[in-house]
């Protein structure tokens, strides 16, 4: 009998590296994991040929330990994801949530969603695929809506539903791995990001744009595409995560028109 787990993608509203407070918006790009015990361990990462399998192995082991099952069992695991990796779209958080959920589903074990998320964060830290613990990313992926978190305390400060905005993601071929991120440059802007954190409740989309502008400066990225998208009617646009993907939020039904005028490969999705 197989177990299935799903989680989703998210885009950044406020990067958590500078001040420890993070915020994301869930989108409907999906990651699915299918788990079943087997006579030998086999891991298949569909359309992820170069991805290190250590993260998913750690997630399986820690999930088995958490529910009191034998962490040495052999298994077959297949992971599929719509989310391009290492571009700021929370792919690692989504994979962790989905893999852990698939193990729980197979053994018919219940776990509070926030505990699933915290377990995934521990796995991501262990595998060094996150800088802050990415609790904000993992919450956005698993809970959807707009989330605000304290990443140091791993606490969910708030979550609320948003309209089902169209979201365009301009995802270049290049990627930025976490070991290439200059954390000191982000933390120099702690005060600026603390001010933005206070504005999330009242105007999260304005914060998304301001956050993206600041991150673009830090990584030396041309974000003129954001201004172009806004001039064409987008509600917000900014670099997501530590880049290089740009997330563009549009009124429901307006995404395709705005995408047609952008000179970049576009992934189309919606707020979840």
N, C-alpha and C positions, 0 to 999 in steps of 0.2 A: 504493500500500500504506500502510495507516494504522499508527501506533504508539499503543499504549495504556499509560497509566501510572496507578497507583493509590496512594493513601496514605490515611491514616485520621485520626481525631480523637484528642484526648487531654485529660485533666483534670489540674489542678495538684495536686501533693502539697506542693511547696515553691516559692514564687515566687522567682525568681533575682535580682530587682532589688536586694534589700537586701544580700546578701553574695556574689553571683556563683555560688553553688551552687544548681542548680535540680533539680527532680524532677517527673516526670509519670508518669501511667499511661495507656497506650494504650486506646482504646475503638473499637468497630467501626462508627462513623459513617464513611462512605466518601466520598472525593473521587476522581473519575475524569476523566482528561484524554485526549482523542483528538487526535492530531497527524498531518497529512499535508501534504506540499508541494502548492502550488496555483499558479495563474497570478496570483492576487492574495491579499493577506493578509486573512483574515477571522477574527475572534475572537468566539465566542459563549459567554457566561457564563450558563448556564441558571439560572433563578430568582435571579439576581444583577444585576437591571437597573441598579442604581445604583453597582455596584462599578467602581472605576478599573481600566482594563485595563493600566496601566503595569506592574504586578507580573508579570503573565503574559508580557508582551512581553519584559521583562528576562530572565525565566527561560528563554525560548526562545533569545534571543540568546546568553546566557552558556553554555547547554548546547551550542549549535552551536559556539561558540568552543572549548569544552573538548574536543570530540571532533574538532576540525580541519575542521569543515564551514563552508560559507559563511554567515556570520551575516546576510547581506542577502537570503537566499532568501525567497520568498513562501510562505505556508502557510495552512492552515485549521486552527484550533484550537477545540475545544469542551470546556468544563469544566463538570462537574456535581458538586454537593456536597450532602451531607446536613447539613453543619455550618453553623449560623447564624453570620454574621460579627460581629466586634467585640463578642463577649460572653465572651471568655476561654476559648474552646474550641479554639484553635490552628488556626483556619481558614486563615490565611495560610501557616503552615508546611506544612499539608497540601496546599494548592494548589501551592506551590513544589515540593514533592517529586513530586507527581503530574505536573506539567507537564514537569519535567526528565526524569522517567522515561519519559514518552511520546515525547520526542525521541530518547532513547537507544534505545527499543524500535524506532522506525521505522528507524533507521540500524544496528540490530543491534549496538550497542556495549555492552560490559560496563563497569560502574563499581562500585567498592566502595560499599555502602549508606551508609557514613559519609562518603564523598566526595560522594555525591549530596546528603546532608544539608548538608554544609559549603557546597556550591555554592549551595543554596537559601538558606542563612543569609546569604551574601554578597548575594544578590539582594534579600532582605527588608530588609537594612540599607541597601542602595542606594536602595530605595523608601521608607524610613523608616516601615515598618509594624511595626517591632520596637524595643524599648528595649535589651535585653541581647544581641541577636543571636538569641535564642529557640532556642539549640541544644538545650536541654532539651525544648522543645515539639516541635521537628522530629524528635528521636530518638524521643520517645514516639509520635508519629504514624506514623513509618516502621518502627520496630522492634517496637512493641508491648511489652507487659509493663510492669514498673516500671523506669524508668531514672533514674539520678542522673548529673548532668553538671557539669563545670566550664565555665561559659559563656565566661569570659574566655579560657581556653586552647582552647576548643572540643574538649574531651576527654570521652569517655564513661567515667565512673568505674566504673559498674556497671550491669548489666541482669539482671533475673531474671523468670521467669514468675510469674504470680499465678493464683489460682483464677479461674474465669470468672464473677466477680461480676456481678450485675445492677447497672446504673448508671442512675440517673434524673437528668435534667438539667432543672432549672427555668430556663427561658430567657425572661426578660421581653422586651417589645417594645423597650424602650430599649436603647441600646448605649453603650459607652465607647471612643472612638477613642484611639489611642496619644498623640496630641498633647494629650489632656486629662488624661493621667496625671501626677500630681505626684511625680516621682521622689524628691525630697528627703524627702518624708514616709516613703517606704519605707526609704531609707537611714539614717534616724534609728533604725531598728529592727534594724540590722545584727547586733548582739550576740545579740538574741533569736532571729533567724533562723539564726545560726551554731549556736546550741544545738539548734535543731530539726533542722538538717542532720545532726547526730551521731546522731539517733534514727531516721533513715529506715530503716536496715538492720533494726532490731529491731521497729519498730512504725509502718510507713508510713501506716496508716490514722489513727492518732492524730495524726500530723504533718499529714495532710491537713486534719483538723478544726481543729487549732490554727492552721495557716497561714490557713485560711479565716476564722477568727475575727479574726485580726490584720488581714487585708486588708479585711474589712468595716469595722473601726474606721477604717482609713486613708481609705477612700472614703466614710465616713459612711453606710453601708448597713445597713438593718435585716436581720439574718440570723437572726431568730427561727425562720424556716422550718427552719434547720439543726437547732436544738434539737428542734423538733416532729418532724422526720424521725427523729432518734436516739431520741426517746421512743417512737416507733412501731416501733422495731426495726432501724433502719439501723445499719450498722457504722461509718459515717463520713459527714460532710456538711460542705461548706465552699465558700466562694466560689472559683471557678476563675479563674486568670489575674488580671487586674486588674478582673474582674467584667464585667457584673453577674450572669452565670449562676451557679447553685449546683449543684454536683455532689454526688450522694448515692449512696453505695456500699452495696449490700444483699447479703445471702446469695443465692446462686443460687436462682431461683424465688420469691423473696420480694418482688421489685420492684413487681409489680402491686398487691399488697395495700397496700404502703406508699404507693404513688402515689395510691391511691384516697382517702386521707385528707389529701392536700396541696392547698391552694387555690392552684394555679398551673398554667400550661400545662407539660406534661411531655414531654420527649423520652426515649424508652426505648432503651437500648442495653446492651452488655455489655463487660466487660474483654476486650481482644484479646491 
